[in-house]
Amino acid sequence: MAKITKLTLDGYKGQSAVEQLSGLDIFVGPNGAGKSSRPEGLSLALLGYVPGGPKQVGEIMKNTANDQMSVGITLDTGFDFSRTFTRRTSVSRTTGEENITFAESLTVTPSKGERTATDKKKRVEEELGDFFIHLDWAEFEAMSAAKKREFLSEFVDGSDDLTKDRVSELLYNSNTVQMLKQNNQEAYNVTAQMIEDCLATWIDGLSVDDGILAMLEWAKAQRTQWNAKRKDAAGAVRQLAEQKNKLYETDRRIAKNEEELVELEAQLLAAEKEVARGEELKKAFEKRKARMEELKVSIADLGKELGPADTTELDKQIADIKQQIIEVSFDTSEFDQQIAKASAELEKAEDALRTIQDERLQLANQIGALKAAAASASKTGGLCVVSRLIKCDKDFTPFLEHVRAENERISDLLKAQSQAEAVAQETVCTIKSQIATLNKAKIDTLRAAQEQQKKNDELKTQITSLERKKADLENQATLRANKHDMYVSELERLEHEPVEPVPDLDVTRLQIQGLQVQVTTLKAQIKEQADSRTTLINMQTSLLENKDAEHKYNAATTLVEELGPNGIQGEILKSGLEPLKEKIQANFDILNIKYPFAFRTESERGREIFDFGWIKNGEFVSFDTLSTGERMMVLLAVLTALLQKGTVGVRLLAIDEFQSLDSNNFANTLNGLKALYDADQLDNILIAGVLPIAELDGWNVRVLGGQEEQAVAS
């Protein structure tokens, strides 16, 4: 599978843009902002028309005021193609009438030697497949049950285990046929023969579905035919006596009139051939004369326009634009090196700061210990430290002096450590500031490069458009020269071509008129006589075949019932829907839909219907009765499953007119679509709507409107 990474619009509905696609893309904006041109442009590029719109190039060109517009697509495989529509206007020198012609062309890159339009179309199909779904879910909802069935039936395979022999077995073993075999041997023999004749319509090579359809159509035709014959038999009895008296005279006159008709038709044919040849000679002469005059005018007109095309102004514009293109570099290695160096210095500074802080803490702990010892010595008051009941004359003055001196020394060290800590802290802050400045400069550099790259892309698009115009001018000049030479050669040939004289045909035409009257009159007589004879014979035969017609009508009716929707055809549809149902159910699981998906092909009364929906509390809930948001989620599951059945290279959903959903359903639908995308069920999702959208996880949102286009990528 492949992904569309870029959509290019040039002139379609007034839009010229290059859209970089992420796979999950949303275009929003007010009406008239051009959001619908994105999904429509995709469809136009892929199909050559917009679903639901015209397919003629002349009608498609009504979407632009220019003489040329194009739409293009780029895949992540590197394949690129564009579809260009062109309008050319010319004015006849002789009549002054305006002549407008339209053309469509394909361009593929990289080329594999494709030259013709057919070759290029095949190449596009090789890269992208030949099946695309453009979702207009409102239109789908408006379909009748029969239309929905017809739409989905295109993706249903016939039963793999059903063969022509198996169908024959089912027909012979049906209850109706077996009852005839037991109770009415004559009717059974007629039915058995009709079964064999019906099976013969299933020719070798047909699929199960086509084979069954061929048999069913034949059986319906037989039922209609034999129903008419069994009804005609009663009327034939009443008319038989009236026709008997005419039979003898009819047979006698038919033979004589047919002999006369053969002679008259031979004379008429010879005269008509003579006139026809004369008319052709006259037409050829007049056509040759008119063509020579037309060629002289065309040669004179083209002679005034011969010469190379003037592309000076276009060349100047192209050169000017090329000078505006600035090469862009995304190299940030210098910033990365400086950031790495500063980060290493920061690590060293932070280590030094932590060391100073640890040493300061140790000195503070020492002061605390000394103060505690001095306090303990001061509290003794001539008593022993072991027991206050014992006197002690120990003098702690030297110890207290030592504590005081040591305390002053450590306090001086703490002051020095505090100063060192402040210096280290300032160093850390300075380095962090340097790193932040470098990161900002790196980001600013990348943003500037991106902006310049965007400008370069826009300039390149302008260059491409101008180069196309230049090529068109050059092609027109070449075409004029080729036409001039061709017209000169044709005129010389016509001037030296021998001309056969035109005979006088007035007498021959009068002869033809007389013969035609005689032939028409005689044919009417013969037809009337033949019809009378045929009617009599048919009536006689109908009397004898009345019973046989009844048997054949009943046999044909049995075949129609056994092959139809309530018989074999219905069983094929039910079995064929099962694989599609499994794919849809898998998408239900991805979309977190709690109810099982279901098709319904038969009503509670056994009537043939077609519907789909889900099962809730053991009851079938139709798609048409679901809420707007529920219908949308079901539809996403169904259409995504259909994409798996098609021969597609890009699994695409292009969704327009999303404004029919409220904000809650809109959010749920977007979450469902992203779930399908994350589960690798879809390659591209492109949405157009008018609802305001904030940043969405995983989605590329573009807000269209006014003079600019904003891109919000999350």
C-alpha positions in Angstrom: 0.0 0.0 0.0 1.0 3.6 -0.6 0.2 7.0 1.0 -0.6 10.3 -0.7 1.9 12.8 0.6 1.1 15.8 -1.6 -1.9 17.3 -3.4 -1.3 20.0 -6.0 -4.1 22.3 -7.3 -3.6 24.8 -10.1 -6.6 26.8 -11.2 -9.3 24.3 -9.9 -12.2 26.5 -8.6 -9.9 29.4 -8.3 -7.5 27.5 -6.0 -3.8 27.1 -6.6 -2.0 25.4 -3.7 0.4 22.6 -2.8 -0.9 20.7 0.2 1.5 18.4 2.1 -0.6 15.5 3.4 0.1 13.6 6.6 -2.5 10.8 6.1 -4.8 12.4 8.7 -5.8 15.8 7.2 -8.7 18.2 7.9 -9.5 21.4 5.9 -12.0 23.7 7.6 -13.2 27.2 7.0 -16.2 29.3 6.1 -18.2 28.7 2.9 -16.3 29.9 -0.1 -12.9 29.4 1.5 -12.0 26.5 -0.9 -12.1 23.6 1.5 -14.2 21.4 -0.8 -11.6 21.8 -3.6 -9.3 19.6 -1.6 -11.3 16.3 -1.6 -12.8 17.2 -5.0 -9.3 17.8 -6.3 -8.2 14.3 -5.1 -11.2 12.7 -6.8 -10.5 14.6 -10.0 -6.9 13.6 -10.1 -7.6 9.9 -9.3 -10.7 9.4 -11.5 -10.7 12.2 -14.1 -14.0 13.5 -12.7 -15.7 14.4 -9.4 -18.2 11.7 -8.3 -21.7 13.0 -8.8 -20.5 15.6 -11.4 -20.0 15.6 -15.2 -17.4 13.4 -16.9 -17.1 15.5 -20.1 -13.9 17.7 -20.2 -15.9 20.7 -21.4 -18.2 20.5 -18.4 -15.3 19.9 -16.0 -13.6 23.0 -17.4 -16.5 25.1 -16.0 -14.7 24.8 -12.7 -12.0 27.3 -13.8 -11.9 30.7 -15.5 -8.5 29.9 -16.9 -7.8 28.1 -20.2 -5.9 25.5 -18.3 -6.1 23.8 -14.9 -4.4 20.8 -13.3 -4.5 18.6 -10.3 -1.7 16.4 -9.2 -0.8 13.7 -6.5 2.5 12.6 -5.1 2.9 9.2 -3.3 5.4 8.3 -0.6 6.8 5.7 -3.1 8.2 8.6 -5.1 5.5 8.3 -7.9 4.0 11.6 -9.0 1.3 12.2 -11.6 -0.9 15.2 -12.6 -4.0 15.5 -14.8 -4.3 18.7 -16.9 -7.4 20.0 -18.6 -7.1 22.5 -21.4 -9.5 24.8 -23.3 -8.5 26.2 -26.7 -10.5 28.8 -28.6 -10.2 29.6 -32.3 -12.1 31.9 -34.7 -13.0 30.9 -38.3 -11.7 33.4 -40.8 -14.6 32.7 -43.2 -17.6 32.5 -40.9 -16.3 34.4 -37.8 -17.6 31.6 -35.6 -15.8 30.7 -32.4 -14.6 27.1 -32.1 -13.8 25.8 -28.7 -12.0 22.5 -28.1 -11.1 20.7 -24.9 -8.4 18.3 -24.0 -7.2 16.2 -21.1 -3.7 14.9 -20.6 -1.7 12.9 -18.0 1.9 13.4 -16.8 3.6 10.6 -14.8 7.0 10.8 -13.0 9.3 9.0 -13.0 8.5 7.8 -16.5 8.9 4.2 -17.7 8.7 5.2 -21.3 4.9 5.9 -21.4 4.0 7.9 -24.5 0.3 7.5 -25.2 -2.6 8.5 -22.9 -3.5 4.8 -22.6 0.0 3.9 -21.5 -0.1 6.6 -18.8 -3.5 5.6 -17.6 -2.3 2.0 -17.2 0.7 3.2 -15.3 -1.5 5.2 -12.9 -3.7 2.1 -12.3 -0.5 0.0 -11.7 0.6 2.5 -9.0 -2.8 3.3 -7.3 -5.2 0.5 -8.5 -8.5 1.1 -10.3 -10.9 1.5 -7.4 -11.5 4.6 -5.3 -14.3 5.5 -2.9 -15.3 9.1 -2.5 -17.6 9.3 0.5 -20.6 11.5 0.3 -22.4 9.9 3.3 -25.5 12.1 3.0 -26.0 10.7 -0.6 -25.5 7.2 0.7 -28.1 7.7 3.4 -30.6 8.9 0.8 -30.4 5.6 -1.2 -33.3 3.3 -1.2 -32.9 -0.2 0.2 -32.7 -1.6 -3.3 -29.9 1.0 -4.3 -27.9 0.1 -1.2 -28.2 -3.6 -2.0 -27.1 -2.9 -5.6 -24.1 -0.9 -4.3 -23.0 -3.5 -1.8 -23.7 -6.4 -4.1 -20.8 -5.3 -6.4 -18.4 -6.4 -3.6 -20.1 -9.7 -2.8 -18.5 -12.9 -4.2 -20.6 -15.8 -5.4 -20.7 -19.1 -3.4 -17.4 -20.9 -3.9 -18.9 -24.4 -3.4 -21.8 -23.9 -5.8 -21.3 -25.3 -9.4 -23.5 -25.8 -12.4 -23.9 -29.5 -11.5 -24.9 -28.6 -7.9 -27.6 -26.1 -9.3 -28.9 -28.9 -11.5 -29.1 -31.2 -8.4 -30.9 -28.6 -6.4 -33.5 -28.0 -9.1 -34.3 -31.7 -9.7 -34.5 -32.3 -5.9 -36.9 -29.3 -5.2 -40.2 -30.2 -3.6 -42.2 -29.0 -6.6 -40.3 -31.1 -9.1 -40.3 -34.2 -6.9 -44.1 -34.0 -6.4 -44.6 -33.8 -10.2 -42.4 -36.9 -10.6 -44.6 -38.8 -8.3 -48.0 -37.6 -9.3 -47.8 -36.2 -13.0 -45.3 -37.9 -15.2 -46.3 -35.8 -18.3 -45.8 -32.5 -16.5 -42.5 -33.8 -14.9 -41.1 -34.7 -18.4 -41.9 -31.2 -19.6 -40.3 -29.6 -16.5 -37.2 -31.9 -16.7 -36.6 -30.8 -20.4 -37.0 -27.1 -19.5 -34.5 -27.6 -16.6 -32.0 -29.0 -19.1 -32.7 -26.2 -21.6 -32.3 -23.6 -18.8 -29.0 -25.1 -17.7 -27.7 -24.8 -21.3 -27.8 -21.0 -20.9 -25.1 -21.3 -18.3 -22.2 -21.4 -20.8 -18.6 -22.4 -19.9 -16.6 -19.6 -18.4 -19.4 -17.8 -16.6 -19.1 -17.2 -12.9 -21.7 -18.6 -10.5 -23.5 -15.2 -10.2 -23.6 -14.7 -14.0 -24.6 -18.3 -14.6 -27.6 -18.1 -12.2 -28.6 -14.7 -13.7 -28.5 -16.1 -17.3 -30.7 -19.0 -16.2 -33.1 -16.8 -14.3 -33.6 -14.3 -17.3 -34.2 -17.3 -19.6 -36.8 -18.8 -17.3 -38.6 -15.4 -16.9 -38.8 -15.0 -20.7 -40.1 -18.6 -21.1 -42.8 -17.9 -18.4 -44.0 -14.8 -20.3 -44.0 -16.6 -23.6 -45.9 -19.6 -22.5 -48.3 -17.6 -20.5 -49.3 -15.7 -23.6 -49.7 -18.9 -25.6 -52.0 -20.6 -23.1 -54.2 -17.5 -23.1 -54.3 -17.3 -26.9 -55.7 -20.8 -27.4 -59.2 -19.9 -26.2 -59.5 -17.1 -28.7 -58.2 -19.2 -31.5 -61.1 -21.6 -31.3 -63.6 -18.7 -31.9 -61.7 -17.4 -34.9 -60.9 -20.7 -36.6 -64.2 -21.0 -38.6 -63.9 -17.4 -39.9 -60.4 -17.9 -41.3 -60.9 -21.3 -43.1 -62.8 -19.7 -46.0 -59.8 -17.3 -46.7 -57.1 -19.9 -46.7 -57.5 -21.2 -50.3 -57.6 -17.8 -51.9 -54.7 -16.6 -49.7 -52.4 -19.5 -50.8 -53.2 -18.9 -54.5 -52.6 -15.1 -54.4 -49.4 -15.3 -52.4 -47.5 -17.3 -55.0 -48.5 -14.9 -57.9 -47.7 -11.7 -55.9 -44.3 -13.0 -54.7 -43.2 -13.7 -58.3 -44.2 -10.1 -59.4 -42.5 -8.6 -56.3 -39.2 -10.3 -57.1 -39.2 -8.7 -60.6 -40.2 -5.2 -59.3 -37.5 -5.3 -56.5 -34.8 -6.2 -59.0 -35.7 -3.2 -61.2 -35.9 -0.9 -58.2 -32.5 -2.1 -56.9 -30.8 -1.4 -60.2 -32.3 2.1 -60.4 -31.4 2.9 -56.8 -27.8 1.8 -57.4 -27.6 4.1 -60.4 -28.9 7.1 -58.5 -26.8 6.3 -55.4 -23.7 6.2 -57.5 -24.6 9.5 -59.2 -25.3 11.1 -55.8 -22.0 10.0 -54.5 -20.2 11.5 -57.5 -22.0 14.8 -57.0 -21.3 14.8 -53.3 -17.7 14.0 -53.9 -17.4 16.9 -56.4 -19.0 19.4 -54.1 -17.0 18.2 -51.2 -13.8 18.5 -53.1 -14.6 22.0 -54.3 -15.6 23.1 -50.8 -12.5 21.6 -49.3 -10.2 23.3 -51.8 -11.7 26.7 -51.0 -11.4 25.9 -47.3 -7.8 24.9 -47.7 -6.9 28.1 -49.6 -8.4 30.2 -46.8 -6.7 28.2 -44.1 -3.3 28.3 -45.9 -3.6 32.1 -46.2 -4.5 32.5 -42.5 -1.8 30.2 -41.3 0.8 31.9 -43.5 0.3 35.1 -41.6 1.0 33.3 -38.3 4.0 31.2 -39.3 7.2 31.6 -37.3 8.6 30.7 -33.9 6.7 31.4 -30.8 7.6 34.6 -28.9 8.4 33.4 -25.4 10.7 36.4 -24.4 8.4 37.7 -21.7 7.8 34.2 -20.2 11.6 33.5 -20.3 12.2 36.8 -18.4 9.5 36.0 -15.8 11.0 32.5 -15.3 14.5 33.9 -14.9 13.3 36.5 -12.5 11.5 34.0 -10.3 14.5 31.6 -10.4 16.7 34.4 -9.0 14.3 34.7 -6.0 14.9 31.0 -5.0 17.4 30.8 -2.1 19.0 27.6 -1.2 18.0 26.4 2.2 20.1 24.5 4.8 18.7 22.6 7.7 22.2 21.9 9.2 22.3 22.7 13.0 25.5 20.8 13.8 27.3 24.0 14.9 24.5 24.7 17.4 24.5 21.1 18.5 28.3 21.2 19.2 28.0 24.4 21.2 25.1 23.1 23.2 27.0 19.8 23.9 30.0 21.8 25.1 28.0 24.1 27.3 26.1 21.0 28.7 29.4 19.4 29.7 30.5 22.7 31.4 27.2 22.8 33.2 27.7 19.3 34.5 31.1 20.3 35.9 29.8 23.5 37.4 26.9 21.7 39.1 29.3 19.0 40.5 31.5 21.8 41.9 28.5 23.5 43.5 27.3 20.3 45.1 30.9 19.8 46.5 30.9 23.3 48.1 27.4 22.7 49.5 28.5 19.4 51.1 31.6 20.9 52.7 29.5 23.8 54.0 27.1 21.4 55.6 29.9 19.5 57.3 31.3 22.8 58.8 27.8 23.7 60.1 27.6 20.3 61.7 31.0 20.8 63.4 29.9 24.2 64.8 26.7 22.6 66.2 28.7 19.8 67.9 31.1 22.3 69.5 28.2 24.4 70.7 26.5 21.4 72.2 29.7 20.3 74.0 30.3 23.8 75.4 26.7 24.0 76.6 27.1 20.6 78.3 30.3 21.7 80.1 28.7 25.0 81.3 25.8 23.2 82.9 27.9 20.9 85.2 28.5 23.7 87.8 31.1 21.7 89.9 29.1 18.4 89.6 30.2 15.2 87.9 28.8 14.6 84.4 28.1 11.0 85.5 25.9 11.9 88.5 24.9 15.3 89.8 25.1 13.8 93.3 28.9 13.7 93.0 31.0 16.9 93.3 33.6 17.6 90.6 36.3 20.3 90.7 37.3 19.8 87.1 38.0 23.2 85.4 36.5 23.3 81.8 37.8 26.8 81.1 40.6 25.6 78.7 38.0 23.5 76.9 35.6 26.3 76.5 38.4 28.6 75.2 39.2 25.9 72.7 35.6 25.6 71.6 35.4 29.4 71.3 38.5 29.6 69.1 37.5 26.6 67.0 34.1 28.1 66.5 35.6 31.3 65.2 37.9 29.4 62.9 35.0 27.3 61.4 32.8 30.4 61.1 35.5 32.1 59.0 35.6 28.9 56.8 31.8 29.0 56.4 31.9 32.6 55.2 34.5 31.7 52.6 32.3 28.6 51.6 29.2 30.8 51.2 31.1 33.2 48.9 32.4 30.2 46.9 28.8 28.8 46.7 27.5 32.1 45.4 30.1 32.2 42.7 29.4 28.6 41.7 25.6 29.2 41.6 26.2 32.2 39.3 28.3 30.1 37.0 25.6 27.4 36.8 23.0 30.1 36.0 25.2 31.6 33.4 25.8 28.3 31.6 22.0 27.5 31.6 21.3 30.8 30.1 23.9 30.2 27.4 22.2 26.8 26.6 18.8 28.3 26.4 20.1 31.0 24.1 21.7 28.4 21.8 18.5 26.3 21.7 16.4 29.4 20.8 18.9 30.3 18.1 18.7 26.7 16.7 14.9 26.8 16.6 14.8 30.2 15.0 17.3 29.0 12.4 15.1 26.0 11.6 11.9 28.1 11.4 13.6 30.6 9.0 14.7 27.6 6.8 11.2 26.2 6.8 9.7 29.6 5.8 12.2 30.0 3.0 11.6 26.4 1.8 7.8 27.2 1.7 8.6 30.3 -0.4 10.8 28.2 -2.7 8.0 25.7 -3.2 5.6 28.5 -4.1 8.1 30.0 -6.6 8.8 26.6 -8.2 5.0 26.2 -8.6 4.9 29.5 -10.5 7.9 28.4 -12.6 6.1 25.2 -13.5 3.0 27.1 -14.6 5.0 29.5 -16.7 7.0 26.7 -18.3 3.7 25.0 -19.2 2.5 28.2 -20.9 5.8 28.5 -22.8 5.5 24.9 -24.0 2.0 25.5 -25.1 3.0 28.6 -27.1 5.8 26.6 -28.8 3.5 23.6 -29.5 1.0 26.0 -31.1 3.6 27.4 -33.4 4.8 23.9 -34.4 1.2 22.9 -34.9 0.5 25.9 -37.2 3.6 25.1 -39.3 2.6 21.4 -39.6 -1.0 22.3 -40.5 0.2 24.8 -43.1 2.4 22.1 -44.8 -0.3 19.5 -44.6 -2.9 21.8 -46.1 -0.6 22.8 -49.0 0.1 19.1 -49.8 -3.6 18.3 -49.6 -4.5 21.2 -51.9 -1.9 20.2 -54.5 -3.3 16.6 -54.5 -6.9 17.8 -54.9 -6.0 20.2 -57.8 -4.4 17.4 -59.8 -6.9 14.7 -58.9 -9.0 13.4 -61.9 -12.8 14.0 -61.6 -15.6 11.7 -63.0 -18.5 13.7 -64.5 -21.9 13.6 -62.7 -24.8 12.1 -64.8 -28.3 13.5 -65.1 -30.5 11.6 -62.6 -33.9 13.2 -62.9 -35.4 10.4 -65.2 -34.1 7.7 -63.0 -35.5 9.3 -59.9 -39.0 9.4 -61.5 -38.7 5.7 -62.4 -37.7 4.9 -58.7 -40.8 6.7 -57.4 -43.1 4.6 -59.6 -41.4 1.3 -58.7 -41.5 2.2 -55.0 -45.2 2.7 -55.1 -45.8 -0.6 -56.8 -43.4 -2.5 -54.4 -45.0 -1.0 -51.3 -48.5 -1.8 -52.5 -47.6 -5.4 -53.4 -45.8 -6.0 -50.1 -48.8 -4.8 -48.2 -51.0 -7.3 -50.1 -48.5 -10.1 -49.5 -48.2 -9.3 -45.8 -51.9 -9.2 -45.2 -52.3 -12.5 -47.0 -49.4 -14.1 -45.1 -50.6 -12.8 -41.8 -54.0 -14.3 -42.4 -52.5 -17.7 -43.2 -50.1 -17.6 -40.2 -52.9 -16.7 -37.9 -55.0 -19.7 -39.0 -52.1 -22.1 -38.7 -51.1 -20.8 -35.3 -54.7 -21.1 -34.0 -54.8 -24.7 -35.2 -51.5 -25.4 -33.6 -52.5 -23.7 -30.4 -55.5 -26.0 -30.0 -53.2 -29.0 -30.1 -50.5 -27.3 -27.9 -52.8 -25.8 -25.3 -52.0 -28.5 -22.8 -48.3 -28.4 -23.5 -48.3 -24.6 -23.1 -49.9 -25.0 -19.6 -47.2 -27.5 -18.6 -44.3 -25.3 -19.9 -45.8 -22.2 -18.2 -45.9 -24.1 -14.9 -42.4 -25.4 -15.4 -41.0 -21.9 -16.2 -42.8 -20.5 -13.1 -41.2 -23.2 -11.0 -37.7 -22.4 -12.4 -38.2 -18.6 -11.7 -39.2 -19.4 -8.1 -36.4 -21.9 -7.4 -33.7 -19.7 -9.0 -34.9 -16.3 -7.6 -34.3 -14.3 -4.4 -36.3 -16.8 -2.3 -34.4 -19.7 -3.8 -30.9 -20.3 -5.0 -30.1 -16.7 -5.8 -31.1 -15.7 -2.2 -28.9 -18.3 -0.7 -25.9 -17.1 -2.8 -26.4 -13.6 -1.6 -26.6 -14.7 2.1 -23.4 -16.8 1.8 -21.6 -14.0 -0.2 -22.4 -11.4 2.4 -20.8 -13.4 5.2 -17.1 -12.5 4.4 -18.0 -8.8 4.0 -19.9 -9.0 7.3 -16.7 -10.3 9.0 -14.6 -7.4 7.7 -17.2 -4.9 8.8 -17.4 -6.5 12.3 -13.6 -6.2 12.6 -13.9 -2.5 11.9 -16.8 -2.3 14.5 -14.3 -3.7 17.1 -11.7 -1.0 16.1 -14.3 1.7 16.3 -15.4 0.4 19.7 -19.0 -0.2 18.6 -20.5 -2.5 21.2 -23.2 -4.1 19.1 -22.7 -6.9 16.4 -23.1 -5.9 12.8 -25.9 -7.6 10.8 -27.4 -7.9 7.3 -31.1 -8.6 6.9 -32.3 -10.1 3.6 -35.8 -11.4 4.6 -38.6 -9.8 6.6 -40.5 -11.4 9.5 -43.2 -12.5 6.9 -40.6 -14.0 4.6 -40.7 -11.1 2.0 -37.4 -10.4 0.2 -35.8 -7.2 1.6 -32.3 -5.8 2.1 -31.2 -3.8 5.1 -28.2 -3.6 7.5 -27.6 -2.3 11.0 -26.7 -3.9 14.3 -28.2 -6.2 16.9 -29.2 -4.6 20.2 -30.8 -6.5 23.0 -31.5 -9.4 20.6 -33.4 -7.1 18.2 -32.3 -5.9 14.7 -31.8 -2.1 14.5 -31.9 -0.7 11.0 -29.2 1.7 9.7 -32.0 4.1 8.8 -33.2 4.4 12.4 -29.8 5.1 13.9 -28.8 8.6 15.0 -26.7 10.8 12.8 -23.5 10.0 14.7 -24.3 6.3 14.8 -25.0 6.1 11.1 -21.7 7.9 10.4 -19.7 5.4 12.5 -21.5 2.4 10.8 -20.9 3.9 7.4 -17.2 4.3 8.1 -16.9 0.6 9.0 -18.8 -0.5 5.9 -16.9 1.7 3.4 -13.5 0.8 5.0 -14.4 -2.9 4.6 -15.3 -2.3 0.9 -11.8 -0.7 0.3 -10.3 -4.0 1.4 -12.3 -5.7 -1.3 -11.2 -3.4 -4.1 -7.9 -3.5 -6.1 -6.5 -0.3 -4.5 -3.0 0.9 -4.1 -4.1 3.8 -1.8 -6.9 3.1 0.8 -8.5 6.6 0.7 -11.5 8.2 2.3 -12.2 11.8 1.1 -15.1 13.2 3.1 -16.8 16.5 2.1 -19.7 18.5 3.7 -18.9 17.5 7.3 -21.0 20.4 8.6 -24.1 18.1 8.9 -22.6 16.6 12.1 -22.8 18.4 15.4 -19.6 19.0 17.4 -20.0 15.9 19.6 -20.6 13.6 16.7 -17.9 15.3 14.7 -15.3 14.6 17.5 -16.5 10.9 17.8 -16.2 10.5 14.1 -12.7 11.9 14.0 -11.7 9.5 16.8 -13.2 6.6 14.9 -11.4 7.5 11.7 -8.1 7.8 13.6 -8.7 4.4 15.1 -9.1 2.9 11.6 -6.0 4.7 10.5 -3.9 3.6 13.5 -5.1 0.0 12.8 -3.7 0.2 9.3 -7.1 -0.1 7.7 -6.7 3.2 5.8 -3.7 5.1 4.2 -5.2 8.5 3.8 -8.2 10.4 5.3 -9.0 13.8 4.0 -11.9 15.8 5.5 -13.5 19.1 4.6 -16.0 20.9 6.8 -17.0 24.2 8.4 -16.9 23.4 12.1 -14.2 25.2 14.1 -11.5 22.8 15.2 -8.9 23.1 17.9 -5.7 21.1 17.9 -6.4 17.4 17.5 -4.0 14.7 18.5 -2.5 13.1 15.3 -4.5 15.3 12.8 -3.1 17.9 10.5 -5.6 20.7 10.5 -5.7 23.6 8.0 -7.9 26.6 8.4 -8.8 28.1 5.1 -10.3 31.6 4.5 -9.4 35.2 3.6 -6.1 35.8 2.0 -4.1 33.3 3.9 -4.0 29.7 5.0 -3.0 28.7 8.4 -1.6 25.3 9.2 -2.0 23.7 12.6 -0.1 20.4 13.0 -0.3 18.5 16.3 
